[in-house]
Amino acid sequence: MTKKILIEGMSCGHCTNHVKEALAELNGVTSVDVNLSAKTAVLEALANVSDEEIKHAIDDAGYEVVKIEVLK
Ligand SMILES: [Cu+2]
């Protein structure tokens, strides 16, 4: 499963690391790629990670999910 997440609130490399760590902790996640200028994170996981889990993790890290798109 691959999901692309549009995130509001990231302003530097510290923020992208913070988001990356928060998403990497979710169950089954195998890779997370965060792009600061595009304001996106691409998350790959073995099993489905729900949109709610993703929103919760990013919310807890202090950022805001604008949109979640399923890539495959
Ligand atoms: Cu920052």
N, CA, C, O and the ligand as a Tripos MOL2 file, in Angstrom:
@<TRIPOS>MOLECULE
protein
  289   287    73     0     0
PROTEIN
NO_CHARGES

@<TRIPOS>ATOM
      1 N           0.8350   -1.1800    0.0000 N.3       1 MET1
      2 CA          0.0000    0.0000    0.0000 C.3       1 MET1
      3 C           0.8780    1.2410    0.0000 C.2       1 MET1
      4 O           1.8490    1.3260    0.7520 O.2       1 MET1
      5 N           0.5320    2.1950   -0.8420 N.am      2 THR2
      6 CA          1.2740    3.4590   -0.8620 C.3       2 THR2
      7 C           0.2850    4.6140   -0.7650 C.2       2 THR2
      8 O          -0.6940    4.6730   -1.5090 O.2       2 THR2
      9 N           0.5540    5.5290    0.1600 N.am      3 LYS3
     10 CA         -0.3060    6.6990    0.2870 C.3       3 LYS3
     11 C           0.5320    7.9640    0.2280 C.2       3 LYS3
     12 O           1.6410    8.0260    0.7570 O.2       3 LYS3
     13 N          -0.0310    8.9740   -0.4330 N.am      4 LYS4
     14 CA          0.6260   10.2710   -0.4940 C.3       4 LYS4
     15 C          -0.1800   11.2320    0.3760 C.2       4 LYS4
     16 O          -1.3960   11.3560    0.2310 O.2       4 LYS4
     17 N           0.5210   11.9040    1.2780 N.am      5 ILE5
     18 CA         -0.1480   12.7650    2.2540 C.3       5 ILE5
     19 C           0.2780   14.2050    2.0420 C.2       5 ILE5
     20 O           1.4710   14.5050    1.9950 O.2       5 ILE5
     21 N          -0.6860   15.0890    1.9150 N.am      6 LEU6
     22 CA         -0.3920   16.5150    1.8100 C.3       6 LEU6
     23 C          -0.4640   17.0960    3.2230 C.2       6 LEU6
     24 O          -1.4700   16.9590    3.9190 O.2       6 LEU6
     25 N           0.6420   17.7550    3.6310 N.am      7 ILE7
     26 CA          0.7670   18.2110    5.0210 C.3       7 ILE7
     27 C           1.0310   19.7140    5.0860 C.2       7 ILE7
     28 O           1.8680   20.2480    4.3590 O.2       7 ILE7
     29 N           0.3000   20.3760    5.9720 N.am      8 GLU8
     30 CA          0.5010   21.8100    6.1780 C.3       8 GLU8
     31 C           1.3010   22.0150    7.4610 C.2       8 GLU8
     32 O           1.0740   21.3160    8.4490 O.2       8 GLU8
     33 N           2.2330   22.9650    7.4550 N.am      9 GLY9
     34 CA          2.9240   23.3450    8.6920 C.3       9 GLY9
     35 C           4.4030   23.0280    8.7580 C.2       9 GLY9
     36 O           5.0740   23.4320    9.7070 O.2       9 GLY9
     37 N           4.9380   22.3030    7.7600 N.am     10 MET10
     38 CA          6.3730   21.9900    7.7940 C.3      10 MET10
     39 C           7.1540   23.1680    7.2050 C.2      10 MET10
     40 O           6.8180   23.6810    6.1370 O.2      10 MET10
     41 N           8.2230   23.5940    7.9350 N.am     11 SER11
     42 CA          8.9730   24.7520    7.4350 C.3      11 SER11
     43 C          10.4710   24.5140    7.2960 C.2      11 SER11
     44 O          11.1690   25.3610    6.7380 O.2      11 SER11
     45 N          10.9840   23.3990    7.7800 N.am     12 CYS12
     46 CA         12.4200   23.1530    7.6610 C.3      12 CYS12
     47 C          12.7290   21.6590    7.7390 C.2      12 CYS12
     48 O          11.8210   20.8390    7.8740 O.2      12 CYS12
     49 N          13.9920   21.3170    7.6570 N.am     13 GLY13
     50 CA         14.4020   19.9210    7.7000 C.3      13 GLY13
     51 C          14.0810   19.2420    9.0150 C.2      13 GLY13
     52 O          13.8850   18.0280    9.0720 O.2      13 GLY13
     53 N          14.0300   20.0410   10.0720 N.am     14 HIS14
     54 CA         13.6710   19.5020   11.3730 C.3      14 HIS14
     55 C          12.2240   18.9940   11.3410 C.2      14 HIS14
     56 O          11.9160   17.9230   11.8640 O.2      14 HIS14
     57 N          11.3600   19.7710   10.7270 N.am     15 CYS15
     58 CA          9.9410   19.3900   10.6050 C.3      15 CYS15
     59 C           9.8020   18.1150    9.7820 C.2      15 CYS15
     60 O           9.0490   17.2170   10.1580 O.2      15 CYS15
     61 N          10.5180   18.0260    8.6690 N.am     16 THR16
     62 CA         10.3740   16.8410    7.8210 C.3      16 THR16
     63 C          10.8370   15.5930    8.5690 C.2      16 THR16
     64 O          10.2310   14.5310    8.4320 O.2      16 THR16
     65 N          11.9000   15.7100    9.3530 N.am     17 ASN17
     66 CA         12.3680   14.5800   10.1560 C.3      17 ASN17
     67 C          11.3370   14.1650   11.1920 C.2      17 ASN17
     68 O          11.1130   12.9820   11.4460 O.2      17 ASN17
     69 N          10.7230   15.1750   11.7760 N.am     18 HIS18
     70 CA          9.7080   14.9410   12.8000 C.3      18 HIS18
     71 C           8.5350   14.1510   12.2040 C.2      18 HIS18
     72 O           8.0610   13.1820   12.7970 O.2      18 HIS18
     73 N           8.0790   14.5790   11.0320 N.am     19 VAL19
     74 CA          6.9760   13.9090   10.3410 C.3      19 VAL19
     75 C           7.3920   12.4970    9.9250 C.2      19 VAL19
     76 O           6.6380   11.5360   10.0740 O.2      19 VAL19
     77 N           8.6010   12.4040    9.4050 N.am     20 LYS20
     78 CA          9.1070   11.1150    8.9550 C.3      20 LYS20
     79 C           9.1440   10.0990   10.1010 C.2      20 LYS20
     80 O           8.7280    8.9530    9.9360 O.2      20 LYS20
     81 N           9.6390   10.5260   11.2480 N.am     21 GLU21
     82 CA          9.7070    9.6420   12.4180 C.3      21 GLU21
     83 C           8.3190    9.2380   12.8970 C.2      21 GLU21
     84 O           8.0870    8.0800   13.2450 O.2      21 GLU21
     85 N           7.4010   10.1950   12.9140 N.am     22 ALA22
     86 CA          6.0380    9.9100   13.3880 C.3      22 ALA22
     87 C           5.3630    8.8700   12.5010 C.2      22 ALA22
     88 O           4.6710    7.9840   13.0020 O.2      22 ALA22
     89 N           5.5590    8.9700   11.1900 N.am     23 LEU23
     90 CA          4.9250    8.0240   10.2690 C.3      23 LEU23
     91 C           5.6290    6.6730   10.2760 C.2      23 LEU23
     92 O           4.9880    5.6310   10.1340 O.2      23 LEU23
     93 N           6.9450    6.6930   10.4410 N.am     24 ALA24
     94 CA          7.7200    5.4420   10.4430 C.3      24 ALA24
     95 C           7.3430    4.5420   11.6130 C.2      24 ALA24
     96 O           7.5270    3.3270   11.5500 O.2      24 ALA24
     97 N           6.8110    5.1410   12.6870 N.am     25 GLU25
     98 CA          6.4210    4.3640   13.8690 C.3      25 GLU25
     99 C           5.1240    3.5890   13.6820 C.2      25 GLU25
    100 O           4.8250    2.6890   14.4670 O.2      25 GLU25
    101 N           4.3500    3.9250   12.6510 N.am     26 LEU26
    102 CA          3.0670    3.2400   12.4500 C.3      26 LEU26
    103 C           3.2880    1.7950   12.0100 C.2      26 LEU26
    104 O           4.2750    1.4630   11.3550 O.2      26 LEU26
    105 N           2.3400    0.9560   12.3910 N.am     27 ASN27
    106 CA          2.4300   -0.4780   12.1370 C.3      27 ASN27
    107 C           2.5370   -0.8330   10.6550 C.2      27 ASN27
    108 O           1.6980   -0.4280    9.8510 O.2      27 ASN27
    109 N           3.5790   -1.5960   10.3000 N.am     28 GLY28
    110 CA          3.7020   -2.1020    8.9360 C.3      28 GLY28
    111 C           4.3720   -1.1700    7.9490 C.2      28 GLY28
    112 O           4.5520   -1.5220    6.7830 O.2      28 GLY28
    113 N           4.7410    0.0090    8.4010 N.am     29 VAL29
    114 CA          5.3420    0.9870    7.4920 C.3      29 VAL29
    115 C           6.7710    0.5710    7.1300 C.2      29 VAL29
    116 O           7.5880    0.2980    8.0100 O.2      29 VAL29
    117 N           7.0590    0.5280    5.8370 N.am     30 THR30
    118 CA          8.3840    0.1160    5.3840 C.3      30 THR30
    119 C           9.2290    1.2940    4.9050 C.2      30 THR30
    120 O          10.4560    1.2460    4.9870 O.2      30 THR30
    121 N           8.5900    2.3490    4.4080 N.am     31 SER31
    122 CA          9.3740    3.5290    4.0370 C.3      31 SER31
    123 C           8.5320    4.7950    4.0470 C.2      31 SER31
    124 O           7.3290    4.7670    3.7870 O.2      31 SER31
    125 N           9.1920    5.9010    4.3520 N.am     32 VAL32
    126 CA          8.5340    7.2090    4.3710 C.3      32 VAL32
    127 C           9.4660    8.1870    3.6730 C.2      32 VAL32
    128 O          10.6510    8.2730    3.9970 O.2      32 VAL32
    129 N           8.9210    8.9170    2.7170 N.am     33 ASP33
    130 CA          9.7030    9.8970    1.9920 C.3      33 ASP33
    131 C           8.9980   11.2440    2.1100 C.2      33 ASP33
    132 O           7.8810   11.4050    1.6180 O.2      33 ASP33
    133 N           9.6430   12.2120    2.7600 N.am     34 VAL34
    134 CA          9.0010   13.5100    2.9690 C.3      34 VAL34
    135 C           9.6540   14.5610    2.0930 C.2      34 VAL34
    136 O          10.8790   14.6700    2.0330 O.2      34 VAL34
    137 N           8.8180   15.3330    1.4140 N.am     35 ASN35
    138 CA          9.3090   16.3940    0.5330 C.3      35 ASN35
    139 C           8.8270   17.7530    1.0600 C.2      35 ASN35
    140 O           7.6350   18.0600    1.0350 O.2      35 ASN35
    141 N           9.7720   18.5440    1.5300 N.am     36 LEU36
    142 CA          9.4430   19.8330    2.1620 C.3      36 LEU36
    143 C           8.7930   20.8190    1.1900 C.2      36 LEU36
    144 O           7.7750   21.4270    1.5210 O.2      36 LEU36
    145 N           9.3640   20.9840    0.0030 N.am     37 SER37
    146 CA          8.8220   21.9900   -0.9170 C.3      37 SER37
    147 C           7.4670   21.5850   -1.4920 C.2      37 SER37
    148 O           6.6200   22.4340   -1.7690 O.2      37 SER37
    149 N           7.2700   20.2740   -1.6670 N.am     38 ALA38
    150 CA          5.9770   19.8010   -2.1780 C.3      38 ALA38
    151 C           4.9510   19.6520   -1.0590 C.2      38 ALA38
    152 O           3.7640   19.4510   -1.3160 O.2      38 ALA38
    153 N           5.4230   19.7520    0.2010 N.am     39 LYS39
    154 CA          4.5730   19.5630    1.3910 C.3      39 LYS39
    155 C           3.9290   18.1790    1.4290 C.2      39 LYS39
    156 O           2.7880   18.0350    1.8680 O.2      39 LYS39
    157 N           4.6530   17.1730    0.9730 N.am     40 THR40
    158 CA          4.0810   15.8340    0.9240 C.3      40 THR40
    159 C           4.9300   14.8070    1.6550 C.2      40 THR40
    160 O           6.1290   14.9890    1.8670 O.2      40 THR40
    161 N           4.2670   13.7230    2.0320 N.am     41 ALA41
    162 CA          4.9540   12.5370    2.5370 C.3      41 ALA41
    163 C           4.3890   11.3590    1.7580 C.2      41 ALA41
    164 O           3.1740   11.2300    1.6080 O.2      41 ALA41
    165 N           5.2780   10.4970    1.2620 N.am     42 VAL42
    166 CA          4.8320    9.2710    0.6030 C.3      42 VAL42
    167 C           5.1680    8.1220    1.5380 C.2      42 VAL42
    168 O           6.3230    7.9190    1.9130 O.2      42 VAL42
    169 N           4.1480    7.3840    1.9030 N.am     43 LEU43
    170 CA          4.2840    6.3200    2.8910 C.3      43 LEU43
    171 C           4.0160    4.9700    2.2210 C.2      43 LEU43
    172 O           2.9980    4.7840    1.5540 O.2      43 LEU43
    173 N           4.9390    4.0430    2.4110 N.am     44 GLU44
    174 CA          4.7330    2.6860    1.9110 C.3      44 GLU44
    175 C           4.6130    1.7610    3.0950 C.2      44 GLU44
    176 O           5.3740    1.8640    4.0570 O.2      44 GLU44
    177 N           3.6390    0.8390    3.0230 N.am     45 ALA45
    178 CA          3.4280   -0.0910    4.1230 C.3      45 ALA45
    179 C           3.0030   -1.4490    3.6060 C.2      45 ALA45
    180 O           2.4310   -1.5650    2.5220 O.2      45 ALA45
    181 N           3.2890   -2.4810    4.3950 N.am     46 LEU46
    182 CA          2.9410   -3.8510    4.0180 C.3      46 LEU46
    183 C           1.4350   -4.0720    4.0910 C.2      46 LEU46
    184 O           0.8470   -4.7200    3.2250 O.2      46 LEU46
    185 N           0.8210   -3.5250    5.1330 N.am     47 ALA47
    186 CA         -0.6290   -3.6580    5.2880 C.3      47 ALA47
    187 C          -1.2450   -2.2700    5.1690 C.2      47 ALA47
    188 O          -0.5340   -1.2690    5.0760 O.2      47 ALA47
    189 N          -2.5730   -2.2210    5.1720 N.am     48 ASN48
    190 CA         -3.2260   -0.9210    5.0930 C.3      48 ASN48
    191 C          -3.0150   -0.1140    6.3790 C.2      48 ASN48
    192 O          -3.2130   -0.6170    7.4850 O.2      48 ASN48
    193 N          -2.6170    1.1220    6.2080 N.am     49 VAL49
    194 CA         -2.5570    2.0570    7.3310 C.3      49 VAL49
    195 C          -3.7130    3.0190    7.1000 C.2      49 VAL49
    196 O          -3.7820    3.6770    6.0610 O.2      49 VAL49
    197 N          -4.6250    3.1010    8.0720 N.am     50 SER50
    198 CA         -5.8260    3.9080    7.8550 C.3      50 SER50
    199 C          -5.5210    5.3990    7.8510 C.2      50 SER50
    200 O          -4.5410    5.8570    8.4380 O.2      50 SER50
    201 N          -6.3840    6.1340    7.1770 N.am     51 ASP51
    202 CA         -6.2490    7.5880    7.1300 C.3      51 ASP51
    203 C          -6.3080    8.1720    8.5460 C.2      51 ASP51
    204 O          -5.6300    9.1520    8.8530 O.2      51 ASP51
    205 N          -7.1360    7.5490    9.4090 N.am     52 GLU52
    206 CA         -7.2700    8.0230   10.7870 C.3      52 GLU52
    207 C          -5.9410    7.9090   11.5300 C.2      52 GLU52
    208 O          -5.5350    8.8240   12.2460 O.2      52 GLU52
    209 N          -5.2630    6.7570   11.3460 N.am     53 GLU53
    210 CA         -3.9630    6.5550   12.0010 C.3      53 GLU53
    211 C          -2.9550    7.6020   11.5310 C.2      53 GLU53
    212 O          -2.1980    8.1630   12.3240 O.2      53 GLU53
    213 N          -2.9660    7.8440   10.2410 N.am     54 ILE54
    214 CA         -2.0280    8.8150    9.6570 C.3      54 ILE54
    215 C          -2.3070   10.2140   10.2050 C.2      54 ILE54
    216 O          -1.3930   10.9270   10.6170 O.2      54 ILE54
    217 N          -3.5940   10.5930   10.2030 N.am     55 LYS55
    218 CA         -3.9810   11.9230   10.7040 C.3      55 LYS55
    219 C          -3.5810   12.0870   12.1630 C.2      55 LYS55
    220 O          -3.0710   13.1300   12.5720 O.2      55 LYS55
    221 N          -3.8230   11.0290   12.9430 N.am     56 HIS56
    222 CA         -3.5140   11.0700   14.3710 C.3      56 HIS56
    223 C          -2.0120   11.2700   14.6000 C.2      56 HIS56
    224 O          -1.6040   12.0900   15.4220 O.2      56 HIS56
    225 N          -1.2020   10.5120   13.8660 N.am     57 ALA57
    226 CA          0.2580   10.5900   14.0240 C.3      57 ALA57
    227 C           0.7810   11.9680   13.6480 C.2      57 ALA57
    228 O           1.6430   12.5170   14.3350 O.2      57 ALA57
    229 N           0.2650   12.5260   12.5630 N.am     58 ILE58
    230 CA          0.7450   13.8320   12.1080 C.3      58 ILE58
    231 C           0.2390   14.9460   13.0150 C.2      58 ILE58
    232 O           0.9490   15.9110   13.2930 O.2      58 ILE58
    233 N          -0.9900   14.7960   13.4650 N.am     59 ASP59
    234 CA         -1.5680   15.7290   14.4250 C.3      59 ASP59
    235 C          -0.7290   15.7820   15.7030 C.2      59 ASP59
    236 O          -0.3940   16.8580   16.1980 O.2      59 ASP59
    237 N          -0.3980   14.6060   16.2230 N.am     60 ASP60
    238 CA          0.4110   14.4950   17.4460 C.3      60 ASP60
    239 C           1.7830   15.1250   17.2660 C.2      60 ASP60
    240 O           2.3420   15.6880   18.2080 O.2      60 ASP60
    241 N           2.3240   15.0300   16.0570 N.am     61 ALA61
    242 CA          3.6370   15.6070   15.7810 C.3      61 ALA61
    243 C           3.5450   17.1320   15.6410 C.2      61 ALA61
    244 O           4.5660   17.8190   15.6590 O.2      61 ALA61
    245 N           2.3310   17.6560   15.5040 N.am     62 GLY62
    246 CA          2.1350   19.1010   15.4610 C.3      62 GLY62
    247 C           1.9010   19.6850   14.0800 C.2      62 GLY62
    248 O           2.0670   20.8860   13.8700 O.2      62 GLY62
    249 N           1.5130   18.8300   13.1350 N.am     63 TYR63
    250 CA          1.2710   19.3050   11.7650 C.3      63 TYR63
    251 C          -0.1420   18.9180   11.3440 C.2      63 TYR63
    252 O          -0.8400   18.1950   12.0550 O.2      63 TYR63
    253 N          -0.5510   19.4100   10.1780 N.am     64 GLU64
    254 CA         -1.9350   19.2000    9.7640 C.3      64 GLU64
    255 C          -2.0320   18.4670    8.4240 C.2      64 GLU64
    256 O          -1.3900   18.8440    7.4440 O.2      64 GLU64
    257 N          -2.8450   17.4190    8.4080 N.am     65 VAL65
    258 CA         -3.0740   16.6820    7.1630 C.3      65 VAL65
    259 C          -4.1340   17.4030    6.3500 C.2      65 VAL65
    260 O          -5.2320   17.6650    6.8420 O.2      65 VAL65
    261 N          -3.8070   17.7200    5.1110 N.am     66 VAL66
    262 CA         -4.7570   18.3990    4.2370 C.3      66 VAL66
    263 C          -5.4700   17.3820    3.3540 C.2      66 VAL66
    264 O          -6.6690   17.4970    3.1000 O.2      66 VAL66
    265 N          -4.7190   16.3870    2.8900 N.am     67 LYS67
    266 CA         -5.3010   15.4170    1.9490 C.3      67 LYS67
    267 C          -4.5030   14.1240    1.9960 C.2      67 LYS67
    268 O          -3.2860   14.1400    2.1810 O.2      67 LYS67
    269 N          -5.1900   13.0150    1.8270 N.am     68 ILE68
    270 CA         -4.5180   11.7130    1.7180 C.3      68 ILE68
    271 C          -4.9860   11.0350    0.4410 C.2      68 ILE68
    272 O          -6.1850   10.8990    0.1940 O.2      68 ILE68
    273 N          -4.0270   10.6140   -0.3580 N.am     69 GLU69
    274 CA         -4.3230   10.0210   -1.6600 C.3      69 GLU69
    275 C          -3.7230    8.6110   -1.7040 C.2      69 GLU69
    276 O          -2.5810    8.4090   -1.2880 O.2      69 GLU69
    277 N          -4.4790    7.6490   -2.2000 N.am     70 VAL70
    278 CA         -3.9480    6.2890   -2.3380 C.3      70 VAL70
    279 C          -3.2750    6.1700   -3.6990 C.2      70 VAL70
    280 O          -3.9100    6.3590   -4.7360 O.2      70 VAL70
    281 N          -1.9780    5.8520   -3.6830 N.am     71 LEU71
    282 CA         -1.2550    5.7310   -4.9500 C.3      71 LEU71
    283 C          -1.3430    4.3140   -5.5070 C.2      71 LEU71
    284 O          -1.4750    4.1230   -6.7160 O.2      71 LEU71
    285 N          -1.2710    3.3230   -4.6230 N.am     72 LYS72
    286 CA         -1.4530    1.9370   -5.0570 C.3      72 LYS72
    287 C          -1.6480    1.0030   -3.8720 C.2      72 LYS72
    288 O          -1.8160   -0.2020   -4.0580 O.2      72 LYS72
    289 CU         10.9150   23.0170   11.0460 Cu       73 CU73
@<TRIPOS>BOND
     1     1     2 1
     2     2     3 1
     3     3     4 2
     4     3     5 am
     5     5     6 1
     6     6     7 1
     7     7     8 2
     8     7     9 am
     9     9    10 1
    10    10    11 1
    11    11    12 2
    12    11    13 am
    13    13    14 1
    14    14    15 1
    15    15    16 2
    16    15    17 am
    17    17    18 1
    18    18    19 1
    19    19    20 2
    20    19    21 am
    21    21    22 1
    22    22    23 1
    23    23    24 2
    24    23    25 am
    25    25    26 1
    26    26    27 1
    27    27    28 2
    28    27    29 am
    29    29    30 1
    30    30    31 1
    31    31    32 2
    32    31    33 am
    33    33    34 1
    34    34    35 1
    35    35    36 2
    36    35    37 am
    37    37    38 1
    38    38    39 1
    39    39    40 2
    40    39    41 am
    41    41    42 1
    42    42    43 1
    43    43    44 2
    44    43    45 am
    45    45    46 1
    46    46    47 1
    47    47    48 2
    48    47    49 am
    49    49    50 1
    50    50    51 1
    51    51    52 2
    52    51    53 am
    53    53    54 1
    54    54    55 1
    55    55    56 2
    56    55    57 am
    57    57    58 1
    58    58    59 1
    59    59    60 2
    60    59    61 am
    61    61    62 1
    62    62    63 1
    63    63    64 2
    64    63    65 am
    65    65    66 1
    66    66    67 1
    67    67    68 2
    68    67    69 am
    69    69    70 1
    70    70    71 1
    71    71    72 2
    72    71    73 am
    73    73    74 1
    74    74    75 1
    75    75    76 2
    76    75    77 am
    77    77    78 1
    78    78    79 1
    79    79    80 2
    80    79    81 am
    81    81    82 1
    82    82    83 1
    83    83    84 2
    84    83    85 am
    85    85    86 1
    86    86    87 1
    87    87    88 2
    88    87    89 am
    89    89    90 1
    90    90    91 1
    91    91    92 2
    92    91    93 am
    93    93    94 1
    94    94    95 1
    95    95    96 2
    96    95    97 am
    97    97    98 1
    98    98    99 1
    99    99   100 2
   100    99   101 am
   101   101   102 1
   102   102   103 1
   103   103   104 2
   104   103   105 am
   105   105   106 1
   106   106   107 1
   107   107   108 2
   108   107   109 am
   109   109   110 1
   110   110   111 1
   111   111   112 2
   112   111   113 am
   113   113   114 1
   114   114   115 1
   115   115   116 2
   116   115   117 am
   117   117   118 1
   118   118   119 1
   119   119   120 2
   120   119   121 am
   121   121   122 1
   122   122   123 1
   123   123   124 2
   124   123   125 am
   125   125   126 1
   126   126   127 1
   127   127   128 2
   128   127   129 am
   129   129   130 1
   130   130   131 1
   131   131   132 2
   132   131   133 am
   133   133   134 1
   134   134   135 1
   135   135   136 2
   136   135   137 am
   137   137   138 1
   138   138   139 1
   139   139   140 2
   140   139   141 am
   141   141   142 1
   142   142   143 1
   143   143   144 2
   144   143   145 am
   145   145   146 1
   146   146   147 1
   147   147   148 2
   148   147   149 am
   149   149   150 1
   150   150   151 1
   151   151   152 2
   152   151   153 am
   153   153   154 1
   154   154   155 1
   155   155   156 2
   156   155   157 am
   157   157   158 1
   158   158   159 1
   159   159   160 2
   160   159   161 am
   161   161   162 1
   162   162   163 1
   163   163   164 2
   164   163   165 am
   165   165   166 1
   166   166   167 1
   167   167   168 2
   168   167   169 am
   169   169   170 1
   170   170   171 1
   171   171   172 2
   172   171   173 am
   173   173   174 1
   174   174   175 1
   175   175   176 2
   176   175   177 am
   177   177   178 1
   178   178   179 1
   179   179   180 2
   180   179   181 am
   181   181   182 1
   182   182   183 1
   183   183   184 2
   184   183   185 am
   185   185   186 1
   186   186   187 1
   187   187   188 2
   188   187   189 am
   189   189   190 1
   190   190   191 1
   191   191   192 2
   192   191   193 am
   193   193   194 1
   194   194   195 1
   195   195   196 2
   196   195   197 am
   197   197   198 1
   198   198   199 1
   199   199   200 2
   200   199   201 am
   201   201   202 1
   202   202   203 1
   203   203   204 2
   204   203   205 am
   205   205   206 1
   206   206   207 1
   207   207   208 2
   208   207   209 am
   209   209   210 1
   210   210   211 1
   211   211   212 2
   212   211   213 am
   213   213   214 1
   214   214   215 1
   215   215   216 2
   216   215   217 am
   217   217   218 1
   218   218   219 1
   219   219   220 2
   220   219   221 am
   221   221   222 1
   222   222   223 1
   223   223   224 2
   224   223   225 am
   225   225   226 1
   226   226   227 1
   227   227   228 2
   228   227   229 am
   229   229   230 1
   230   230   231 1
   231   231   232 2
   232   231   233 am
   233   233   234 1
   234   234   235 1
   235   235   236 2
   236   235   237 am
   237   237   238 1
   238   238   239 1
   239   239   240 2
   240   239   241 am
   241   241   242 1
   242   242   243 1
   243   243   244 2
   244   243   245 am
   245   245   246 1
   246   246   247 1
   247   247   248 2
   248   247   249 am
   249   249   250 1
   250   250   251 1
   251   251   252 2
   252   251   253 am
   253   253   254 1
   254   254   255 1
   255   255   256 2
   256   255   257 am
   257   257   258 1
   258   258   259 1
   259   259   260 2
   260   259   261 am
   261   261   262 1
   262   262   263 1
   263   263   264 2
   264   263   265 am
   265   265   266 1
   266   266   267 1
   267   267   268 2
   268   267   269 am
   269   269   270 1
   270   270   271 1
   271   271   272 2
   272   271   273 am
   273   273   274 1
   274   274   275 1
   275   275   276 2
   276   275   277 am
   277   277   278 1
   278   278   279 1
   279   279   280 2
   280   279   281 am
   281   281   282 1
   282   282   283 1
   283   283   284 2
   284   283   285 am
   285   285   286 1
   286   286   287 1
   287   287   288 2
@<TRIPOS>SUBSTRUCTURE
     1 MET1         2 RESIDUE 1 A MET
     2 THR2         6 RESIDUE 1 A THR
     3 LYS3        10 RESIDUE 1 A LYS
     4 LYS4        14 RESIDUE 1 A LYS
     5 ILE5        18 RESIDUE 1 A ILE
     6 LEU6        22 RESIDUE 1 A LEU
     7 ILE7        26 RESIDUE 1 A ILE
     8 GLU8        30 RESIDUE 1 A GLU
     9 GLY9        34 RESIDUE 1 A GLY
    10 MET10       38 RESIDUE 1 A MET
    11 SER11       42 RESIDUE 1 A SER
    12 CYS12       46 RESIDUE 1 A CYS
    13 GLY13       50 RESIDUE 1 A GLY
    14 HIS14       54 RESIDUE 1 A HIS
    15 CYS15       58 RESIDUE 1 A CYS
    16 THR16       62 RESIDUE 1 A THR
    17 ASN17       66 RESIDUE 1 A ASN
    18 HIS18       70 RESIDUE 1 A HIS
    19 VAL19       74 RESIDUE 1 A VAL
    20 LYS20       78 RESIDUE 1 A LYS
    21 GLU21       82 RESIDUE 1 A GLU
    22 ALA22       86 RESIDUE 1 A ALA
    23 LEU23       90 RESIDUE 1 A LEU
    24 ALA24       94 RESIDUE 1 A ALA
    25 GLU25       98 RESIDUE 1 A GLU
    26 LEU26      102 RESIDUE 1 A LEU
    27 ASN27      106 RESIDUE 1 A ASN
    28 GLY28      110 RESIDUE 1 A GLY
    29 VAL29      114 RESIDUE 1 A VAL
    30 THR30      118 RESIDUE 1 A THR
    31 SER31      122 RESIDUE 1 A SER
    32 VAL32      126 RESIDUE 1 A VAL
    33 ASP33      130 RESIDUE 1 A ASP
    34 VAL34      134 RESIDUE 1 A VAL
    35 ASN35      138 RESIDUE 1 A ASN
    36 LEU36      142 RESIDUE 1 A LEU
    37 SER37      146 RESIDUE 1 A SER
    38 ALA38      150 RESIDUE 1 A ALA
    39 LYS39      154 RESIDUE 1 A LYS
    40 THR40      158 RESIDUE 1 A THR
    41 ALA41      162 RESIDUE 1 A ALA
    42 VAL42      166 RESIDUE 1 A VAL
    43 LEU43      170 RESIDUE 1 A LEU
    44 GLU44      174 RESIDUE 1 A GLU
    45 ALA45      178 RESIDUE 1 A ALA
    46 LEU46      182 RESIDUE 1 A LEU
    47 ALA47      186 RESIDUE 1 A ALA
    48 ASN48      190 RESIDUE 1 A ASN
    49 VAL49      194 RESIDUE 1 A VAL
    50 SER50      198 RESIDUE 1 A SER
    51 ASP51      202 RESIDUE 1 A ASP
    52 GLU52      206 RESIDUE 1 A GLU
    53 GLU53      210 RESIDUE 1 A GLU
    54 ILE54      214 RESIDUE 1 A ILE
    55 LYS55      218 RESIDUE 1 A LYS
    56 HIS56      222 RESIDUE 1 A HIS
    57 ALA57      226 RESIDUE 1 A ALA
    58 ILE58      230 RESIDUE 1 A ILE
    59 ASP59      234 RESIDUE 1 A ASP
    60 ASP60      238 RESIDUE 1 A ASP
    61 ALA61      242 RESIDUE 1 A ALA
    62 GLY62      246 RESIDUE 1 A GLY
    63 TYR63      250 RESIDUE 1 A TYR
    64 GLU64      254 RESIDUE 1 A GLU
    65 VAL65      258 RESIDUE 1 A VAL
    66 VAL66      262 RESIDUE 1 A VAL
    67 LYS67      266 RESIDUE 1 A LYS
    68 ILE68      270 RESIDUE 1 A ILE
    69 GLU69      274 RESIDUE 1 A GLU
    70 VAL70      278 RESIDUE 1 A VAL
    71 LEU71      282 RESIDUE 1 A LEU
    72 LYS72      286 RESIDUE 1 A LYS
    73 CU73       289 GROUP 0 **** ****
